[in-house]
């Protein structure tokens, strides 16, 4: 029995090493993997924002916690901010992103989130290997551009989980879970 587990373990390691996510060959391979994950995560937020009733956009699970609208607008702000402050890619039309969390209107929040998603997709798709490899500053540390993208997707996924919890607390089943 131990031998079977050992063989299964080696098979799993072999699969992981040869899988596209773990076997990246270049920064552009990483960029393409990022875009796939970003598409999945942003689609989940888009769907949750769509099915959440407008009157719930000002709802929060407790005092001092972010409202539904603030969570979605917060994601939009950071989508613009990571590219701007850490990769030197300005938001479209000189958009001011620092006050986005003050928005409460469902249509406006959804629109700004979608704009941020389109912006990230277009700008990241155009990034060169040099831009992905170049050093930049992220939270006081020197990192490669692709590390900023890793932080961006990690940040989004944290709030995907939060948004799913908010939806379920309001009796809403995420569309992909039905």
C-alpha positions in Angstrom: 0.0 0.0 0.0 2.8 2.5 0.8 4.4 1.7 -2.5 1.1 2.6 -4.3 1.0 6.0 -2.5 4.6 6.6 -3.3 4.0 5.9 -7.0 0.9 8.1 -7.0 2.9 10.9 -5.3 5.5 10.7 -8.0 2.9 10.8 -10.7 1.3 13.9 -9.1 4.6 15.6 -9.0 5.2 14.8 -12.6 1.9 16.2 -13.6 2.5 19.4 -11.6 5.9 19.9 -13.1 4.7 19.5 -16.6 1.5 21.5 -16.3 1.4 24.9 -18.0 0.9 26.8 -14.7 3.9 25.3 -13.0 6.1 24.9 -16.1 6.3 28.5 -17.2 9.0 29.1 -19.7 9.0 32.8 -20.0 7.3 35.9 -18.6 4.9 36.0 -21.5 3.8 32.5 -20.5 3.1 33.8 -17.1 1.3 36.8 -18.5 -1.0 34.5 -20.5 -1.7 32.4 -17.4 -2.4 35.5 -15.4 -4.9 36.7 -18.0 -6.7 33.4 -17.8 -7.0 33.5 -14.0 -7.9 37.2 -14.1 -10.7 36.5 -16.5 -12.1 33.8 -14.2 -11.9 35.9 -11.1 -13.2 39.1 -12.6 -16.1 37.2 -14.2 -17.2 35.9 -10.8 -17.2 39.5 -9.4 -19.1 40.6 -12.5 -21.7 37.9 -12.0 -22.1 38.6 -8.3 -22.4 42.4 -9.0 -25.1 41.6 -11.6 -27.3 39.4 -9.3 -26.9 41.4 -6.1 -30.0 43.6 -5.7 -29.4 47.3 -5.9 -30.8 47.8 -2.4 -28.0 45.5 -1.1 -25.2 47.6 -2.5 -25.2 49.7 0.7 -25.4 46.6 2.9 -22.5 45.5 5.1 -22.3 42.5 7.5 -21.4 44.8 10.4 -20.4 48.2 11.6 -17.1 49.4 10.1 -17.0 46.8 7.4 -17.1 47.4 3.7 -20.4 47.5 2.0 -21.2 45.5 -1.1 -20.6 48.5 -3.3 -17.3 49.3 -1.5 -16.0 45.8 -2.2 -16.6 46.0 -5.9 -15.3 49.6 -6.2 -12.3 48.7 -4.1 -11.4 46.0 -6.6 -11.7 48.5 -9.4 -9.5 51.0 -7.6 -6.8 48.4 -7.0 -7.0 47.2 -10.6 -6.2 50.7 -11.7 -3.8 51.4 -8.9 -1.5 48.4 -9.2 -1.0 49.1 -12.9 -0.5 52.9 -12.3 1.6 53.1 -9.2 3.6 49.9 -9.7 3.9 49.4 -13.4 3.6 53.0 -14.7 0.5 52.3 -16.7 -1.9 55.2 -16.3 -5.7 54.7 -16.0 -7.8 55.5 -19.1 -8.5 59.2 -19.6 -6.7 60.3 -16.5 -9.4 58.6 -14.3 -9.1 59.4 -10.6 -9.4 56.1 -8.8 -8.7 57.1 -5.2 -12.3 57.9 -4.2 -14.1 55.0 -5.9 -15.2 53.3 -2.7 -17.6 56.2 -2.1 -19.7 55.1 -5.0 -23.0 53.4 -4.1 -25.1 53.3 -7.3 -25.2 49.7 -8.7 -24.9 50.7 -12.3 -22.0 53.1 -11.7 -20.1 50.6 -9.5 -20.6 47.8 -12.1 -19.5 50.2 -14.9 -16.3 51.2 -13.1 -15.4 47.6 -12.2 -15.9 46.6 -15.8 -13.8 49.5 -17.0 -11.0 48.4 -14.6 -11.2 44.8 -15.9 -11.0 45.9 -19.5 -8.1 48.2 -18.7 -6.1 45.4 -16.9 -6.8 42.9 -19.7 -5.7 45.3 -22.5 -2.7 46.6 -20.8 -1.4 43.3 -19.5 -1.9 41.6 -22.8 0.3 44.3 -24.4 3.1 43.9 -21.8 6.4 42.7 -23.2 8.8 40.2 -21.5 11.0 43.2 -20.5 8.1 44.9 -18.8 7.1 41.8 -17.0 10.7 41.2 -15.9 11.7 44.8 -15.1 12.1 45.7 -11.4 9.6 47.9 -9.7 8.6 48.8 -6.2 5.7 47.0 -4.5 4.9 47.7 -0.8 8.5 48.8 -0.3 10.2 45.8 -1.9 11.9 45.6 -5.3 10.1 43.0 -7.4 9.5 42.1 -11.0 6.5 43.3 -12.9 5.0 39.9 -12.9 5.0 39.9 -9.1 2.7 43.0 -9.2 0.3 40.9 -11.4 0.5 38.1 -8.9 -0.4 40.5 -6.1 -3.3 41.9 -8.2 -4.9 38.5 -8.8 -4.3 37.5 -5.2 -6.0 40.7 -4.0 -9.0 40.0 -6.4 -9.4 36.4 -5.2 -9.4 37.5 -1.6 -12.4 39.8 -2.4 -14.1 37.1 -4.6 -14.3 35.0 -1.4 -15.6 38.0 0.6 -18.2 38.8 -2.2 -19.4 35.2 -2.2 -19.9 35.4 1.6 -21.7 38.7 1.3 -24.0 37.2 -1.4 -24.8 34.1 0.6 -25.4 36.1 3.8 -28.1 37.9 1.7 -29.6 34.6 0.4 -28.0 34.9 -3.0 -26.4 31.8 -4.6 -23.5 32.6 -6.9 -24.6 32.0 -10.5 -21.8 29.5 -11.1 -22.9 27.4 -8.0 -26.4 26.8 -9.2 
